[in-house]
């Protein structure tokens, strides 16, 4: 009897009963996997206010004139420059306005010797990104008296910094009406003609105004 009981104890399962560790772990694993997958999909597709990842303006050689990144997708300047070259090479000879590149949605347009880009995630609504692009372009067109080209832009960098600041803040879209953007830039801008300032002075002035606007 003792030997028999010892055998039963060593077997780990009473006679006449099925082990409880059969197919259940596999079923449980599949169930957990489906929950994780559902949560990941919900996380990816969940609406977010942080729509814009970057705003770029390149010249007709693909060199940066303006770039503002709103997250850490490209954390270093080297990575940003490589991305900008890639995006320019993929888009500057096409007539399309939307591209998917490096897992990102890119909307863009050109004017003479300038290329404008607004970048979002791969699942971002293209219409939202296009609204930002059109607002920026139309705002600059009004500010530059429809002369949207490299030289005029470099002479009005302060206006560009302020316009972008009015349209997007930290990746969140604030404004899509170019009339409102131009009005606010005019209110915040200085009375000194931009053509009398050097580019470095313009940049410094823009940085100071942006700093003070954040402290208000």
N, C-alpha and C positions, 0 to 999 in steps of 0.2 A: 504493500500500500504506500509506504513512504517513498519507495522508488518510483511508483507510478505517479504519485503526487509531485515528486521532484521533476519528473519528465514533463508533466503538464505545466508546472511553474516555469520550466526552462523554455517551453515552446513559445511562451508569450501570448497564447490565445486559447480560450476554453474550447474543448472539443464540441463540435456541432455548430460553432459560430464562425461566420466569415470575418476575416481580419478587417479592421476598420480603416486600414491605410492603403486601400486598393486604388481605385480610380479617383477618389475624392481629391487628393492633392492636385492632380492635373486639372480637374474641374475648377477648383479654387484658383489655381494659377491663371487659367483662362479668364475667369471672372475678374480677378484683380487687374489683369492686363487690359481688359476692355474698359474698366473704370479709369485707369491711368490714361489710356488713349483718348477717351472721351474728355477727360479733364484737360489734356494737352490741346485738343482741338478747340475746346471752349476758350482756353487761354489765348490761343493764336487768333481766333476769330472774334474775340471780345472787342467791341468798339473802344477806341482810345482817342483822347483829345490830342495825343502826341502824334500828329499826322505827318509832319515834315521831318526828314532826317538831314537834309542839307539843301542849301541854295547856292548855286554856282554860276559864275559868269566867266567864260573863257574867251580869248581872242581867236582869230582865225588860224593861229598856229597851235592852238590847244593849250596855251599858257594861261595861268590863273590871273584874272584881274580882281576877282572877288570870290571868296568862299566862306561859307558859314556852316559848320556842322553842329547838329543839335544832339548827337548821341555819340557813343564810343564804337560805332561800327568800324570806323577807321581812326584809331586813337593817335597815330603819329602823323606828322607832316609828310613823311616819306610814303606812307600808305595812302594818304589823301592824294598826293601828287600822282601816284601810280594809278589810282582809281580815276582821276580826272583825265589822264592821258588815254586810258582805256575807253572811257565813256566818249571822249572826243573822237577817237578813231572809229568807234562803232556807229557814231551818229552824224558826223559832219557832212557826209555825202549822201544822206538819205532824206527823203521828203516826208517820212513819217514823223509823228509828234510824240509817239509813245514807244518805249523800249523796255525790255526786261533784261537786266544786266547784273551779274554777280548776286542774284537773289533779290534784287531791288527793282522797284518800278521807277522809271525815269520818264518825265515829260520834258519837252524841250522845244525851243524855237530859235531861229537865227535872225539877225538884222545886220546887213552889210558885213562888218568884220567882228561881230559879237555873237556868242552862243550862250543862251540862257537855259539853265537846268534847275528843275525842282525834283528832289529825290524823296521817295517814300518806300515803305516796305513792300514786299511782293504781293501782299493781300490788300494793299491800300486802294481806296477808291480813286481811280484816275481823274474823275471829274473834280474831286477836291483838290488834287495836286495841280490840275490844269487851271483851276480858279486862282490859285496862288501865283502861278506863272503868268497868267494874263493880267492879273492885278499889278504885279511888279513891272511887267513890260509896259502896260498902258500908263502907269504912274510915271515911269522914266520918260516915256514918250511925251507926256505933257510937260514934265520938268525940263526936258531938253529941247522943247519946241519941235518935236517929231524928228529930231536929228539924233537918232539912237545909233551912235557909232563910237568907236574906241576913244578917239581924241576927246569928244564931247563928254563921254562918261568919266574919263580921267580928270577932267576939269571940274566935275561935279560929284566927286566921291562922297562929299559930306551928305548931299541929298540922297545918294544911293544907300549909305549906311542908315540914315534915318528912315528911309522908305521901307527897307527890309525890316527894321526894328518895329515899324508900325504894322506890318503885315503878319509877321511870325515872331513869336516869343517863346524860346525854349522848345520849339517844335510844334507849338500850339498855334493854330490859325486865329489871328485876331481880327483881320479885316480883309475883305475881298472887293471893296469898292474903291477904285483908283481916285475918284474925286475926293473921298474922305482922306485918303493917304496923302494926296498932294496938299490938301488944306492943312493937315496936321504938320507936315514937314515944313510948310511955309511959316506956320506959327512958331515952330521950334527953331527954325533956321535963323541965321544972322543976316544983317542987312549988307554986310560987306560983299561985293561981287566976287563970286567964286573964281573968276578968271584972274583976279589980282592976288590970289593965294597960291602958294606952292602946294603940290600934292601932299607933302608931309604935314603942312599946316592944316590942310583940310582933314586929313586922317586924325590928327590930334584933336581938332575941334570936334569931330564927330564922336570920338571916344569920350571926350569930356561931357558932351551933351547926353550921350547914352547913359553915362555914369550918373549924372544928376537926375535923369528921368527915372532911373531905378530907385533913387533915394527919396523920391517924392512920396 
